[in-house]
Amino acid sequence: MSAALARWASPEFRASVFHFTVFGTGAVASVYLGIWLTLKGIHPDQIGVISAVPVFGLLLLNLFIGRLADKAGDWRTVILILSLLGAAFPIGLFFVNEFWGILLVWAFCTMSAGAIPPVIDAATVRLTQRNGTDFGAVRAWGTVGYVVGAAGTGVVATVFGPHAFVPLFFAMALSRALTALQLPRFRAPPQAATLAAVNARPGASRLREVLKPWFVLPLLAFALVNSSHAIIGTFSALLWHVDGVPDYYIGPLLAISAAAEAVMMFVWRRIGGRFSARNMILLAAIAAIVRYAIMAFSPPVPVLFVIQTLHALTFGVGYFGVVHFIANWTREEIAAEAQGFANVLQQGVSVIALMGFGLLITHFGTHAYLASSIAGALAVACVLVSLRLRPAKDAH
């Protein structure tokens, strides 16, 4: 097999394609879900509920799904089941028009899709560690998928109107299921000699071994920062629309943030070794304070484009910090469960943020983003306390 064909058939490439469809599907909802719901007569506080209820459901499911994925013969099995369910549930969106029906169907859509990232993240990071390849380059294709999905959705909605949201979302969910069929096995064959075996680090084999303040606080810090990304995904398009930002700018505004994130992920292997995992999370929190403080005052479109590039720090760097922090301190036996625990924290904080933000924008409009800056300040405090409890020189 030629080198080119071997690369195209590699486990890393197939995982990259799947990441592309996972986050491309999410981009469709980020761009026009809020506007589509508004056209259905759903109020902003109800939009917050529709976005928050599925996240609450994931709080109950993520640890269970992670534990189930770790115990399966391979993480691929659970990922495939979730992807197939995630393609079936959006069919219901064609038939609902009122709050309770939309809430029910969207909850199933989001819960099946939202359970995928922690499992695929855990599986991919272990695969790349074992093979000595670049996790960042694989994960970056998820961000590329988001860029393409956001930009493409903006174009489709401009041409066909927001009513194109449901057909487009279903098509992307179906593509995600189809690409899941070609995923590789992520676990090493039994008794196989691997790079990870040579360089293996000690780590916790049970989640309770690391559930201590120094470990939990950095995960909570990123949860605080990441809750603002949930807000951006749910409300930013609507707020920009209300502020008079032309619709043809909304897709690119979301896409440029993901593009900056993708660049960061592609180059991270060259620069990431200079930072400890918790310092990555700290940098993300500081960037969040700046990003949302500026957004709170409805800056002009050119400034919005610049500010959106800070997503490379608030999400890209913070995300890598969490993934590597968990991988450094846990073993493969609890890979998906530990990542699921981090996602439970993220989703729990996101539930509060989404419910609260829906109410805040009713009274304060874009000034509600100041709450996200406050969350960033709390995240800084969490990381600093963790570093004091266990200094970086004694950690990873």
N, C-alpha and C positions, 0 to 999 in steps of 0.2 A: 504494500500500500504506500502511495506517495506521501510525502510530508504534508501536503495540502489536504489530501483526503483524510489522513490520520487526524489532522487538527479538526476537520469538520465532523468527524465521527467521535471526537473525544468527549468524555463525560463533562468536562468543563464547558464545551461549546453547547451541548444539549441543555445543560443547566442554565446557560446564558440565555438561550432562546426562551426557556420557560420564564425566567425572570422578566424578560421583555414583555411577555403577554400578561403576567400578573400585574405589573405596575401600569402597563398601558390600559388595562381595564379600569383600574382605579382612577386614572386620569380622566376618563370619560365622566365619571361621577363628580370629580372635583370641579370640572369646568362648568357643567350645566345642570347638575342635580338641583341646586338651590333655585335656579331660575325656572326650571321645569315644574318644581313644586309650587312656586309662586303662581305660575300660570294655572295650576290646578286649584288655586284659591287657598293654599296653605300659608298660614301666617308665620313670621320669623320665629316666634317662640315654639310653634309646632314643628318647624323645620329642625330646631334644636332637639326636640323630643325624638323625631324620626331618626336623626343621626345618632343620638345617645343610647336609645334602647338596644339596638344591636350590639353596641359596645359593652353594655351591661351584660348581655347574654354571653359575650365572649369572655367576660370575667369568670363566668361559671364553667366555661368549656375549655379554656386554653390549657390549664394545667392537666386536665383529664386527657385532652388530645395529645399533648406533649408526652405524657407518660405512656399513652397507648402507642405513639409513634416510636418511642425508644424501645418498647418491648416487642415491636413487630420485627419480622425478619429483615426489613429494610424500611427506611423512612419513606421511600418512594410509594409504598402501598397506601399510606394514609394521605399523602399529597394527591395521589390520583383520585381517591374516593372524594375528597373535598372538592377537587376541580370539577368532577362530573356533577356533583350536587350544585356547585356554583354556576354551572351552565344551564341546569334545569330550572332553578328558582326564578330567574329573570323573566321567564315566559309569563309569569303572573302579572308583571308590570303592564302588559298589554291590556289587562282586563280590570284594573283598579283605577278609581278616579277620586276617591274621598279619603280622608285622613286615616281612618282605622284600617282600611284595606291596604293603602300604601304602606302604612307602618308595619303591618304583618308581613307583606311580601318583601319589603326592603330589609326587614330584620333577617329573614332567611337568606337573602342574597348576601348581605354583609357578613353574617356570621359564618357562612360557608367559605366565603372568600377571605375573611379576616383571619381565619385559623390557619391559612396556608403560610404566610410569611415567616412566623417563628420556626416552623418545621423546616421549610426550605432553607432558611438562614442557617440553622443548626447543622443540617445535612451538608450544605455546601461548604461551610467553614471547615468541617471535619474532613471532607473530601479533599479540599485544597491543601490543608495541612498535611494530610497523608501523602499526597502526590508532589508536594513542594511547589505548587502553582499559586497563582495570585487570586485570592478571594475578591479583592477589590475590583479586578478587571471583570470577573464574572458578575458580581453584584451591580456593577456600573451599567450593565446592559438592561437591568430593571429600570434604572433612571432614564436611559435612552428611550425605553419603551414609554415611560411617562411623558417625556418630551414630545415624542411622536404622537402619542395619544392626545395630549393637551392641545398641541398645535392643530392636529387633524380635526379634533372635535370643534375647536373654534371655527375652522373653515366650514365644516359640515353644518354647524348651527347657524352660521351667517348666511349660508346659501339656502338651507332648507328650514331654518327656524328651530327653536328649542324642542319642538315635537319630535325631532329626529333623535332625541336622547335615548329613548327606549330601544328602538331597533339597533342603534349603534352599540349601546351597552350590551345587549344580548349577543351581537356578533362578536364582540371582544371576549365576552365570557366563554363563548363556544370555542374561540381560537385558543383560549387558555386551557380548556379541557383537552383539545386535540394535541396540543404540544406536551401536555402532561404524559400522554401515552408514550412519548419517545424519551422520557427521562431515564438516566442510567441508574444502576444500583449505586448507592452512596457508601455503603459499608464495605470494608475490606473483606476479601474472601477469607475463610478460616485458615489460620496458620500462615497467612501471607506475610512476607517480610516487607515492611513499609518504612518510608522515611519517618513517619510519626513514631514508629516503634523505637527507632534509634534515638530520636530527640524527645521522647515522651517526658512530660513533666508530671509530677505528682499533682493530684487534684481531688476534689470531693467526688465521691461516688454516690452520695445521697444529698438531696437538696438541703435538708435540715443542717448539714455540716457547715454550710456557708450562710445561713440565714442569721447574720449578725449585723449590727449597725454599720460597721465599716464597709460591708459588702452591699447592703440594701440601700444605703443613702445615695451612692452614685447612680444606681438604677432609678431611684426616685427622682434624682436631679434631672436625668434625661426625660423621665416621664413628664415632669413639669414643662420642660422645653418642648417636648414633642406634642403636648396637648395643644400648643399654639399652632402646630402644623395641622392638627385636626380642625381647628377653627378656620384656618386659611382654606383648607379643602372644602369646608361646608359653607362659609359665609363670605369669603373674599370676593368671589365673582359677583354675588348679589350686592355687596357694599359698593364695589366699583361701579356696577351698573347704576345703582341709585345715585352715586356721586357724579354721574355723567360721563364716566369713562366709556368710550365707544366699544361696542361689543367685539370689534375686530382686534382690539388690544388685549382682551381678557385672556384668550388662549395663549398668546405669546408671553404675557406677564407670568402666567403659571409655568409656561415652558422654559422661560429663561432661568427660573429658580432651579428647575430640575437639570437644565443644561449645565449650570454652574456646579451642581452636585455631581453630575456625571464626570466632569473634568477632574474634580477633586478625587473621585474614586479611581479613575484611571491612573492618576499620578501618585496615589497615596503610597504605594509600595516603595517609592523612592524617598519619600519624606516622612512617612508615618513612624519609622523607627526612632525618630528623634523625640517622640512624645510618649509619655506613659498613658495608659488607657484613661485614667481619671483626669489627667490634664486635657485630654481631648474633650471630655464631657464639660470641663470647666470652661474651655474656650467656646464651646457651643452655647453655654449659658450666658457668657458675657456678650456674645454676638446677638443673642435673643433680646437682651435688654435694649441694645441700640436699635435693632431692626424694628421692633414693635413700638418703641417710643416715637420713631419717625413716622411710621404708618398711622399712628393715632391722630395725626394732624393733616390727613388727606393731602399728601404732597402731590405735585404735578406728575403726569405720566412719565417723563424722563427720569425723575427721581425715583419713582416706583420701580422702574426697570433696574436701576442701580441697587436699590435696597433689596430687591428680590434675589440678587446674586448672593446675599448673605446666607441664603439657604444652604450653600456649600458648607458653611460652618455650623449653622444651627441644626441641620439634619445630618449632612454628610459626615462631618467630623464627629459629632455626638453619637451617631449610629455606630461608626467604627469603634468608638470608645467603648460602647456597651457590649458589642459583639465580642471584641477581643478581651475585655475585662472578664466576661463570662467564660470564654474559652480558656483563659489563663488559669482560672481557679476551679474548673469543673472537668470531669472526665466524660468520655463518650457515652457512658451508661446513662447519663442524665442530660445529654446535650439539648434535646428538644424540650425537656421538662424545665430546665433552667432558663432557656430562652423564652419558654412560655410564661414563666414566672415574671420575667422582665416585661413581657407584653401585658400581663395582668395589671401590673403597676401602671403601665402606659395607658391602658384602656380605662382603668379606674379613674385616673386623673382626667382623662379625656371626657368621661361621662360628666364629671363635675364641670369641666370647662365648657362643654357644648351646651349643657343645660343653662349654665349661668350666662354664657355669652349671648344666647338668644334673647335673654331678658335685658342684658346690658345694652345691646344695640338698639333695642326699642326706645330706651331713654337717652342714650348718649351717642348713638351712631358710631362713627369710626373712632371716637375717643375711647371706646371700649377696649381697643388694643392696648391701652395702658395697663390693663389687667395682665396681659401677656408679658409686659416688661417686669411687672412685679413678680410673676412666676419665675422669670429668668433670674431675678435677684435671689429668690428663695433657693433656686437650683445652685447658684454659686455658694450659698451658705452650706447646703448639703454636702457638696464636694469638699469644701474646706474642713468641715467637721470630720468627714471620712479620712482625709489625709492626716488630720491630727490624731485620730484614733489608730491609724496604721499608716505611717509615713511612706511616701513613694519608694524610698530606697529599700523598704522591706516588702514591697508589693510589685505588681506588674502593671 
